[in-house]
């Protein structure tokens, strides 16, 4: 696959002498004067915390309203998406009401709005961009598809025409920031990346708006549909259907414990009587004859460095963290300059990082009290051809100087995982000898397998770094050294019963893997990114499915499974194949990547989406017999009108459309008490009209117990009051 970018956009650990002079010229002598006006450069970050880091390095120390200023720089921030796609009613007022007759909604000229919550910061950026003393702008939003989109939409909405350049970082260390600003990239180098982001945003809007309205109107209730979200939900529904349909089959084996060590097992028997007959014969014979012995030396290669998805999987498996929790912890560590950019899909480093890597490995080992010598094989993790926007996740040099004990426990655990993976990835292979023995007893074959560790290699480092997280490890079975045609005594023989196992429920670890590998069989060779979504978006997809009531988490604190709700199953039941198919969304990801590389025209992609949406609306009809599946869960009786109260995405609503009663999940009254409206609280309020709450918090931070009483206003809306214990 050809590329428009010949050199990966990655940072390397800098040598200050390489760029010190250049940076001083561009930064500390940055302020220049034209026509009596001092000229400034505007730096736009994605978040305030990141902007603070840039400002510190650039010398912009004067705090203003919504930005920092100094040394010829203005440093401000976006706070995520300040500018968003306009809702359908902006294009036409009739779209306020949902109707199949109005579909498909396919904007010819796209419109954008600034949300009320972000209006102030957008206004600040707009003024800064258009200030007479600002001659150029630096797009310093996160180095990825979404970061590019966030900046450019603000730039365009603000009506700015001034030249801008791109800061592209993989690390928030001060040296990396200095080097990045000393070597800013032309904005044109990222035009294709912006086009891909724009296509993704608009295609998602078109699918979400049209499909959600179509199915909501057909089935008479709000149904959220998404081009990534729905296929992921479909995978969980299919998995649970396979588990429900699975019929376990019993099987029986005979196990012989050899006097010299090891256990040899027979083949599986479907009938217990056949296994019992063999057991009787073996006990009578009392010895086995060695028919064949085999020893193979094998090696287990070092694990690759982490990309975001691999980190999320391990964090879920070992720590019980959700994908979103892991991303949040990693983002915080990045902003604290303790790890490199987390939203990466690469598991390798570039060639220019090879020289500095041994020092980083040594510092990492010292930070985590690794006393034994560390093997460092740099070339195992170096392959620039497999690095796209960002290299693999690494700890930074700043980590060695940080107070790790002061970090929150979650961040500390994630940092340990990343550090452990680096030390393992550059280590020696794990070498072992696998032995197998085939024996004969009572005319039947019995096999035994053993393992002898020859060199622990990277496994020793893994145990050193992650010990307790790995859990108890099985000791390898060592078989006796026997010769072919020799005989061994049998110390005991027993019948063992087992049964075939169903597919496993999805944990987040397994679901992330399924998302990452979805449709791999149908993708052409050479495709860089397969599967559903991107490393940066997969966590949000899972969380959205949970929030909308399509998935629920069940299980212990450490091991939770993701199960589709009745609502989720119903949605997939009515979804056409093209919407729920992983192949479709994986194909989209491939085409977006082609746009990003300049290999596909955005107009071609959008034409395909328009055609697909049009055909969906034209050909979809209501399926009979599924309305029963769509019914929302009834949790109680409305205290205002006596109708059923059902759970929906944002709260518990009265089914009577004329009634205004609702218990909002985002309940302001309970928030003031430091509590939230959950299913238990809602149930108690509807059943008893009251609920006792412990450890409520006052405005001054004091705790108390109280009872919340539920009533209704004259118009049917809910109202709440407090009854304090002791009657006061």
C-alpha positions, 0 to 999 in steps of 0.5 A: 500500500502506497503512502503519502507520508514517507516518514512516520510522524513520531517523536524521539527522545531528544538530545538537547544539543540537537535543537537548543539553538534553533529553539532559542531563536524561535521561542525566546526571541519569538516576539517581533515587532511590525509597524509598532505592533508586537506580533504573537503566535497563538497555540491552541491545545485540546485541554487546559492541562495540556495548554499549561504544560505548553505555556510553561515551556514556552514562557507564557506565564501571564494568566488571562481569562481562557488563555495564557500569555507571554514571550510572544505566545498566546496559549489557549485550549478547546476543551474537547469539541467546541464545534459540533454538527448541527441537529436536523432541525437546523436544516429544516424545522419539520425535522423536529418531529420524527417521521419516516416520511422525512427520511433520509436526511442527507445534508448537501451543505453541512452546518455546525453549531457552538454548544451553549456549554462551550460558547464562552471558550469558543468566543475567547478562541475566536477573539484570539484568532482574529486579534491583530497581533496574532500573525500565525497559529499552532494546532497543538490539539492531540496528535490524532484524527480527532485532534485534527478535527477539533482544531479545524472546526474551531478555526473555520467556525471562527472565520480565521484565515491566518496561516497555521502549523501543526505540533505533533507529539508522542510525549509531554516531556519538556524536552519533547515539547521543546523539540516539537515547537522547534520543528513544527509541521506544515498544516498541509501535511495533515489535510488528508488526516482532517478529511478522514476525520470529517468523513468519519464524523459526517458518516456517523451522523448520517447513520445515527440520525437516519437509522435511529429515527427510522427504527424508533418510528417503526417500533414506537420508542427511542432506539439509538443506532450507531455504525460502530455501536450496533455491530459491537452490540450484535457480537454480544447478542450472537455470543449469548445466543450461542451460549444459550443454545449450547448443550454440554456433552459429558465425557470420561477419561482414565488417568494413571499416576506413574510411580516415577512421576507424572500422569498419563491420560487416556482418550475421551470416552462418550460412554461411562461404561467403556471408561470403567471397563478400561479402568478395571483392566488398568488396575489389574495390569498395574504397569505401563509400557513406554511406546514413545518419548519425545523432547522438543526445545521451544521458546516463547518470544517476548511480548510486544510493547503495548498499544492502547487496546492491548493495554486495555485488555491486560488492565481488564484481565489483571486489574478489572478496569474497564476500557474507559477507566484504563484510557482515563488513567493513561491520559492522566499519566500522559498529561503528567509526563509519565508515559507517551501518547496513549491513543496509539495503535502501534506496538513498535518504535522508530529507528531513531529511538534505538540509541536512547532506549537502553537508558530508558530501560535502565531508568525504568528498572531502577524506578521499580526496584529491579536489582538484577541485571536487565537484558536489553535487546533493542532491535526486538521493538524497533520497526519504523515501517509498523509505526503510523501516527504514534509509536508504542506506549512507553514510560518516559524519562520523567517517570524516574524523577516522579513521586509514584507513591503520590499517584492514585492507585489506578494510575500507579497500576497502569504505569506499572503495566506499561513499565513491565511490558517495556522490560519484558519486550526487550528481554530474553526469550522464555526457553523450555523443553516440552516432553511427551510420553506415549504409553500402553496399558491394557491395550490402550494408549495413554499420553503424558506431557511435561515441561522443563524450563531451560531459561526463564527469560522475560517471564522472570521479569514479568513475575518480578514486576507483576507478581501478585497481579498474575495470580498463582501460577501452575508449576510445570509438570516434569516427566521422568526420564524413561526409555522407549520399551521400558516399563513403569509402575502405576501407583494409582488409576482413577476415572475422571468426568468432564464436559464440553464447555460453551463459549465464554461470556464477553469480558471487556478484554475479550470484547476488545479483542473481538472488536480489534479482529472483527472481519479480519477474514474478509479484509484484503491482505496488507490492510493496516487496521482491521476491526471495529472502531479505533483504539481511541474510540473502542472504550467510549463505544462500550460505555455508550452501550452500557449507558443506553441500557443495551449492555450491562456489567455483571460479576465480581469487582475484578471479573465482570462480563458484558451481557446484552439486555432485553432491550439490546437483544430486541434492537439487534433482532430488528436490525438489518444485516448491513447495520449490525455487520462487523464487515461493514464498519470494518470496511469503513475503517479501512476506507477512512485510513485510505482517505488519511493516506490520500489513497481515496477521495472523500467524495467517493466515500461519502457517495457510498454512505449516501447510497447505503442510507437511501437504500436502508430507508427505502427497503426497511419494513417493520418486523412482526412479532418483535414489539413485545421484545421492545417493552421497557422494564416496569419498575413501579406505579406513577404516584400522579396518575397510576400508570406504569413507570418504565426505565428509559435511558435518562430516567424512569418515566410514566407511560402515560404521555399526558403525565409529566412525572419522571425520576431523572437519573441525573437528579439535581436534588440527590446530587446536592446530598452527594447521592444519585438516583439509581434503580434501588432508590427509584424502586423504594421511592415508587413503592414506599414514597420514601427512601432512607439514605446514609452518609448524606453530605451537607454544603459544609462537608458534614455527613448525616442520615436522612429520609428523602420523601417523594411527592408530586407538583400540581402539574404531575412533576416529581418533588422531593423533601427531606426528613431528618432523623430525630425529627429536626 
